[in-house]
Amino acid sequence: MNAEQFTQALTEFSDENYQAILDGAALIIEQDKGLTLGKTEQAFVIFELGDESFDSVAELKASLIDRAEELIKEYYQFNPVSKLHFNNQLQRLIQEHGANAFVSMPGQEATVKVFVDDDAVVAEGSESPRFKYGFCMVLSEKMLPQAIENKVKNWVQSGSAYDDYISVNVCRFSSADMENIEHSDYI
């Protein structure tokens, strides 16, 4: 969900939902394509009332819409994109570049590597300065093109590609957890 989509979702969110936020519910990003309500301690919270106070639903709505770009940017700094969203975007990139481009194996380096920028899954080639920091599928033995296509399909569908994305970003996503621990009542 980018800032424009987030703003649109906030605009369409019902007054009853905004009232629920004023009453203590959290605003949740659902599968990177919609908004829902939930508890403040659950995953994918983009906004909770906290110490802020608003006199009306209209004031809360206006504030969130005004801060939409800032909120979504901060959200993706500390939250991964959903597996469904990641897989759909990666499938599109594989169709665009071909499965072989995403594979490193003996005698062949990947020609593109995967990155996630906010909510967008992107592929960058070796000309990119951050190419060496991206991830791709790594095979321990050389394979034929048809076998590579099957391996890449399984890499995505099994969730291994998503696991690789999480592994590459574990420090970034863990920092939000550490921040929550430092501010919890248990310390």
C-alpha positions as CSV (number, residue, x, y, z in Angstrom):
1,M,0.0,0.0,0.0
2,N,1.6,3.3,-1.0
3,A,0.7,6.7,0.3
4,E,-1.9,7.4,-2.3
5,Q,-3.7,4.1,-1.7
6,F,-3.4,4.7,2.1
7,T,-5.0,8.1,1.7
8,Q,-7.8,6.7,-0.4
9,A,-8.4,3.9,2.1
10,L,-8.5,6.5,4.9
11,T,-11.0,8.6,2.9
12,E,-13.3,5.6,2.5
13,F,-13.0,4.4,6.1
14,S,-16.3,4.7,7.9
15,D,-17.0,7.1,10.7
16,E,-17.9,4.1,12.8
17,N,-14.4,2.8,12.3
18,Y,-12.8,6.1,13.3
19,Q,-15.0,6.2,16.4
20,A,-13.7,2.7,17.3
21,I,-10.1,4.1,17.0
22,L,-11.1,6.9,19.4
23,D,-12.5,4.2,21.7
24,G,-9.1,2.4,21.7
25,A,-9.0,0.2,18.6
26,A,-5.9,0.1,16.4
27,L,-5.8,0.9,12.7
28,I,-4.3,-2.2,10.9
29,I,-2.9,-2.6,7.4
30,E,-4.6,-5.8,6.0
31,Q,-2.5,-7.7,3.4
32,D,-1.0,-4.4,2.1
33,K,-4.3,-3.5,0.3
34,G,-6.8,-2.4,2.9
35,L,-7.5,-1.2,6.4
36,T,-9.2,-2.9,9.3
37,L,-9.4,-2.5,13.0
38,G,-7.7,-4.6,15.6
39,K,-6.0,-4.6,19.0
40,T,-3.0,-2.4,19.6
41,E,-0.8,-5.4,20.5
42,Q,-1.4,-7.2,17.2
43,A,0.8,-7.1,14.1
44,F,0.6,-4.6,11.3
45,V,-0.7,-1.7,13.4
46,I,-0.2,1.6,11.5
47,F,-1.9,3.8,14.0
48,E,-3.1,3.7,17.6
49,L,-4.3,6.6,19.6
50,G,-1.7,6.5,22.3
51,D,-1.2,9.9,24.0
52,E,-2.9,11.8,21.2
53,S,-6.4,13.1,21.6
54,F,-9.0,14.2,19.2
55,D,-12.3,16.0,19.8
56,S,-14.1,14.3,16.9
57,V,-14.1,11.7,14.3
58,A,-13.6,14.4,11.7
59,E,-10.5,15.7,13.5
60,L,-9.0,12.2,13.7
61,K,-9.7,11.5,10.0
62,A,-8.3,14.8,8.9
63,S,-5.1,14.2,11.0
64,L,-4.5,10.8,9.6
65,I,-5.1,11.9,6.0
66,D,-2.8,14.8,6.5
67,R,0.0,12.5,7.9
68,A,-0.7,9.6,5.5
69,E,2.6,9.8,3.6
70,E,4.6,10.0,6.9
71,L,2.6,7.2,8.5
72,I,3.0,4.8,5.6
73,K,6.7,5.5,5.3
74,E,7.2,4.8,9.0
75,Y,5.0,1.7,8.8
76,Y,7.1,0.0,6.2
77,Q,10.3,1.0,8.0
78,F,9.3,-1.4,10.8
79,N,6.9,-3.8,9.2
80,P,7.4,-6.3,6.3
81,V,5.1,-6.4,3.4
82,S,2.6,-9.3,3.6
83,K,3.5,-12.7,2.1
84,L,0.7,-12.5,-0.4
85,H,1.7,-9.0,-1.5
86,F,5.3,-10.0,-1.8
87,N,4.6,-13.2,-3.7
88,N,2.3,-11.4,-6.2
89,Q,4.9,-8.7,-6.9
90,L,7.7,-11.2,-7.2
91,Q,5.8,-13.3,-9.6
92,R,5.2,-10.2,-11.8
93,L,9.0,-9.5,-11.8
94,I,9.8,-13.1,-12.6
95,Q,7.4,-12.9,-15.6
96,E,9.1,-9.7,-16.7
97,H,12.8,-10.8,-16.3
98,G,12.5,-14.6,-16.6
99,A,13.2,-17.1,-13.8
100,N,16.8,-17.6,-14.8
101,A,17.6,-13.9,-14.0
102,F,16.9,-14.5,-10.3
103,V,19.2,-17.5,-9.9
104,S,22.8,-17.8,-8.8
105,M,24.5,-21.2,-9.3
106,P,28.0,-22.5,-10.1
107,G,29.1,-20.8,-13.2
108,Q,26.3,-18.3,-13.2
109,E,25.5,-15.2,-11.1
110,A,22.0,-13.8,-10.9
111,T,21.5,-10.9,-13.3
112,V,18.9,-9.2,-11.0
113,K,18.4,-9.3,-7.2
114,V,15.3,-8.6,-5.2
115,F,14.7,-5.6,-2.9
116,V,11.7,-4.2,-1.2
117,D,11.3,-0.4,-1.1
118,D,8.4,0.5,1.2
119,D,5.6,-1.6,-0.3
120,A,7.2,-2.3,-3.7
121,V,9.1,-5.4,-4.5
122,V,11.7,-4.5,-7.1
123,A,14.5,-6.1,-9.1
124,E,17.8,-4.4,-9.7
125,G,20.6,-5.4,-12.0
126,S,24.3,-5.4,-11.4
127,E,24.6,-1.8,-12.4
128,S,22.8,-0.8,-9.2
129,P,25.1,0.2,-6.3
130,R,23.1,-1.9,-3.9
131,F,23.0,-5.0,-6.1
132,K,25.3,-7.0,-3.8
133,Y,22.9,-6.4,-0.9
134,G,19.9,-7.9,-2.6
135,F,18.8,-11.5,-2.6
136,C,18.1,-14.1,-5.2
137,M,17.7,-17.9,-5.3
138,V,21.0,-19.7,-4.7
139,L,21.4,-23.2,-6.2
140,S,24.3,-25.4,-5.1
141,E,24.5,-27.2,-8.5
142,K,24.1,-26.2,-12.1
143,M,20.6,-26.9,-13.6
144,L,18.9,-26.8,-16.9
145,P,16.5,-23.9,-17.7
146,Q,13.3,-25.9,-17.2
147,A,14.5,-27.2,-13.9
148,I,15.4,-23.6,-12.9
149,E,11.9,-22.4,-13.7
150,N,10.4,-25.1,-11.5
151,K,12.9,-24.3,-8.7
152,V,12.1,-20.6,-8.8
153,K,8.3,-21.3,-8.9
154,N,8.8,-23.5,-5.8
155,W,11.0,-20.9,-4.2
156,V,8.1,-18.4,-4.4
157,Q,5.1,-20.7,-3.7
158,S,6.8,-22.5,-0.8
159,G,7.4,-19.2,1.0
160,S,11.2,-19.6,0.8
161,A,11.6,-16.3,-1.2
162,Y,9.5,-14.5,1.5
163,D,11.6,-16.1,4.2
164,D,14.7,-14.8,2.4
165,Y,13.2,-11.3,2.3
166,I,12.5,-11.5,6.1
167,S,16.0,-12.9,6.8
168,V,17.7,-10.1,4.9
169,N,15.6,-7.5,6.8
170,V,15.4,-9.2,10.3
171,C,17.5,-6.4,12.0
172,R,15.3,-3.7,10.6
173,F,12.0,-5.4,11.6
174,S,13.4,-6.5,15.0
175,S,14.2,-2.9,15.9
176,A,10.5,-2.2,16.3
177,D,10.1,-5.1,18.6
178,M,13.1,-3.9,20.7
179,E,11.5,-0.5,20.9
180,N,8.3,-2.0,22.2
181,I,10.1,-4.1,24.8
182,E,12.0,-1.0,26.0
183,H,8.8,0.8,26.6
184,S,6.8,-2.0,28.0
185,D,5.5,-2.3,31.5
186,Y,7.7,-5.4,32.1
187,I,10.9,-3.4,32.4
